[in-house]
Amino acid sequence: KIGVAIWAGVRPRIEAILKKAENAFELKDGIEVKLSGKVDFYPPYGTLRFIVDNIDPVFTLGKMAQDRQKLIVELEKKGVLAKNKAVPLSDVPLNIGLVTSFDSAAYNDFLHELKKSGYSFRVHLFRALMQGKSCESSVSAGIKALNAVGGLDAIVITRGGGSLSDLAAFDAKEMALAIAASRYPVLTGIGHEINMTVADLAAHTFAKTPTAIAAFLCERVKVFEDALETRRVALLDLAGAVIAEARGRLRNDALRLQASTGMMFNASREATGIIAERLKRSALERASEGRAVLGRSSDRLKQTIHLRFEKTRSKIAAYEKMVEFASPVKILKRGFSITRSSDGKVVRSKAGVRKGDALITDMVDGKIHSIAE
């Protein structure tokens, strides 16, 4: 009974000690560790300690490997590991998003390799925790944050080497899902020597070290530059050949044109002489013919004018008779009269006259002034 009572009081303190041991080893949640040791109790002060004298790494590493393999199988079935590999990587990846710890060895190695290439890389850094319990969420947050940046060519996750427990966060499901959801290709340069992490498997491209993944980017740009140079040289050679061929054709055309032009000038001189002689002879003949034609035309013109004058005189006489017949004087002589208002307008109807209006009536022998009643 005394032993049970002591254990009931001591157990919570032992569990607290074990929790401190777990934190000291920076173990991930869910990783089982086999520890062996003894409980040391010092009665005078009531001090209780758990002294670890052995850790079973084989058990711990074996359990981690099993969990990792199960996760890989699960992600493969869901297509997570292939998703980011389908995202196209630019032939000139100069605009890079970088997820790493600021001013770490991985950070400096990566930037040094880029600067050494001489290419104009632009790096957008997201400072992330690359070790410990917060590593998984911190790196995943970095991937999501850089996806909100426009114009990136790729996102690089890099850190220095470490033990299997140090790299355990890179075998996490959350990080693999964040890589798969990225709209940019994700490249990893995690300092492992033997085993690839789940993040490497989910990434578009991976390398063993930060320097290696930076060298991959530099080499990709160099391949593109070399291809451009090859095409430039080929284009210059082709242009030179085309220009040389065109010069040859132009020279031959010029010689043929010179020869044909001389022949044309000679033929033109001969033809011009012949035409000049013909013109001299035909000019005299045409002048004589022209005089005869002109004489005949003059006679016909005189006759035509005379006839036109006669016809015009007849028409004028007819018009004079029509005008004379329609003259108001002639009409008045036949017993008609014309009545106008005081302003000179012809009165055509009684509707246009009011009582008291002054009227003027034209007769053949004078005017009558009257007032309308």
Summary of the structure (lengths in Angstrom):
residues: 373
radius of gyration: 58.8
end to end distance: 157.7
largest distance: 171.6
contacts: 988
relative contact order: 0.07
helix: 59%
strand: 17%
